[in-house]
Amino acid sequence: MTSYAEIRRYCSTSAQALEHADLPPGERWDEAGGTAFYWPKGDPALGQGPWVNGVVVFWGTRGGRQGWGCASLDAAGNPALDAVTWLSVAPSIAPDLLAEHLRGLFAGGIVTPEHQS
């Protein structure tokens, strides 16, 4: 994806898929470089998973990399951007598959090759 319009369209479709999967984000922020979805502390989508203060999942570009990433939220609800983890999914993963990936992420934490036990 190269244009802002393409990214916004894709992220809007992804937001709809999250709604249909009963994982609606508490907030959505659209910026020039991408979109961020926030699930704050206590959000039902997080269940009993490891995200004590909540999580932000974003589509964006950072450090020359483009795609989906996540970061836990601190006690004040701010993302820990110094600890971003890139998700092990394609940047243009089908939105319904993204929702299923996030369901696992919310239930069990980060599931990427560098974080598997």
Summary of the structure (lengths in Angstrom):
residues: 117
radius of gyration: 13.1
end to end distance: 32.5
largest distance: 38.6
contacts: 320
relative contact order: 0.19
helix: 34%
strand: 28%
